[in-house]
Amino acid sequence: MAKNASSALKLGQARGAAICACVVAGLPVSEYAPRAIKQAVVGSGSADKDQVQHMIKHILQLKERLTADQSDALAVAISHAHANSTLQLLARSNRGGWGR
């Protein structure tokens, strides 16, 4: 993406259109930095793609080989699920008066 300005521009436009469609439909939108996703899945924000692929296969107990795009998408989904469960735990604990 960074090597081709035209591809980066098209990707940015597609991303913007997808976000707008979600907002108009009333759907929540979440964004995560690549380092945060790697940290959540591998334990290191500087992990390479092979490490991410390996951990996704291990976490989900998959046997088949994943493409880079497949492992990236699954890594984002796992990071989102982890972030949501953490936020829910924090919300429950704060309702009980924790942290006051």
C-alpha positions as a printed NumPy array, in Angstrom:
array([[  0.   ,   0.   ,   0.   ],
       [  2.693,   2.536,   0.976],
       [  4.584,   1.921,  -2.26 ],
       [  1.672,   2.839,  -4.533],
       [ -0.076,   6.166,  -3.964],
       [ -2.978,   5.229,  -6.23 ],
       [ -3.682,   2.059,  -4.239],
       [ -3.448,   3.955,  -0.954],
       [ -5.916,   6.567,  -2.223],
       [ -8.398,   3.902,  -3.387],
       [ -8.102,   2.029,  -0.1  ],
       [ -8.711,   5.242,   1.837],
       [-11.806,   5.987,  -0.226],
       [-13.177,   2.469,   0.278],
       [-12.495,   2.696,   4.018],
       [-14.256,   6.047,   4.224],
       [-17.266,   4.727,   2.325],
       [-17.505,   1.684,   4.611],
       [-17.302,   3.838,   7.752],
       [-19.956,   6.244,   6.414],
       [-22.275,   3.34 ,   5.574],
       [-21.904,   1.955,   9.101],
       [-22.563,   5.319,  10.727],
       [-25.64 ,   5.943,   8.569],
       [-26.945,   2.468,   9.454],
       [-26.374,   3.137,  13.152],
       [-23.685,   0.469,  13.473],
       [-20.76 ,   0.959,  15.841],
       [-17.329,   1.496,  14.301],
       [-14.116,   0.456,  16.029],
       [-10.543,   1.057,  14.927],
       [ -7.348,  -0.528,  16.192],
       [ -3.73 ,   0.339,  15.466],
       [ -1.683,  -2.461,  13.877],
       [  0.655,  -2.513,  16.907],
       [ -2.322,  -2.935,  19.261],
       [ -3.644,  -5.861,  17.216],
       [ -0.244,  -7.558,  17.197],
       [  0.089,  -6.946,  20.938],
       [ -3.318,  -8.522,  21.597],
       [ -2.698, -11.593,  19.432],
       [  1.035, -12.257,  19.716],
       [  2.018, -10.352,  22.826],
       [  4.402,  -8.062,  20.963],
       [  3.468,  -4.979,  18.981],
       [  6.476,  -5.504,  16.722],
       [  5.518,  -9.053,  15.661],
       [  5.842,  -9.914,  11.974],
       [  3.133, -11.385,   9.741],
       [  4.409, -14.956,  10.169],
       [  4.113, -14.673,  13.95 ],
       [  0.567, -13.313,  13.653],
       [ -0.408, -16.142,  11.271],
       [  1.087, -18.736,  13.615],
       [ -0.749, -17.397,  16.669],
       [ -4.084, -17.126,  14.832],
       [ -3.784, -20.768,  13.789],
       [ -2.873, -21.731,  17.358],
       [ -5.619, -19.656,  19.04 ],
       [ -8.329, -20.901,  16.675],
       [ -6.864, -24.414,  16.37 ],
       [ -6.813, -24.262,  12.568],
       [ -4.969, -26.819,  10.468],
       [ -5.126, -25.192,   7.026],
       [ -2.729, -22.488,   5.859],
       [ -4.033, -18.936,   6.075],
       [ -3.329, -16.134,   3.647],
       [ -1.977, -12.88 ,   5.061],
       [ -5.369, -11.226,   4.507],
       [ -7.212, -14.041,   6.299],
       [ -4.923, -13.961,   9.323],
       [ -5.076, -10.138,   9.431],
       [ -8.893, -10.185,   9.42 ],
       [ -9.037, -12.852,  12.121],
       [ -6.461, -10.959,  14.203],
       [ -8.632,  -7.829,  14.075],
       [-11.706,  -9.876,  15.072],
       [ -9.869, -11.465,  18.009],
       [ -8.54 ,  -8.07 ,  19.124],
       [-12.028,  -6.585,  18.936],
       [-13.539,  -9.455,  20.917],
       [-10.807,  -9.11 ,  23.54 ],
       [-11.273,  -5.323,  23.778],
       [-15.055,  -5.679,  24.115],
       [-14.809,  -8.33 ,  26.829],
       [-12.316,  -6.174,  28.741],
       [-14.583,  -3.114,  28.506],
       [-17.565,  -5.157,  29.7  ],
       [-15.578,  -6.435,  32.698],
       [-14.528,  -2.897,  33.556],
       [-18.095,  -1.627,  33.256],
       [-19.388,  -4.389,  35.558],
       [-16.681,  -3.766,  38.12 ],
       [-17.301,   0.002,  38.087],
       [-21.041,  -0.515,  38.711],
       [-20.107,  -2.253,  41.925],
       [-18.178,   0.769,  43.127],
       [-14.705,  -0.449,  42.241],
       [-12.265,   2.328,  41.477],
       [-14.106,   5.066,  43.359]])
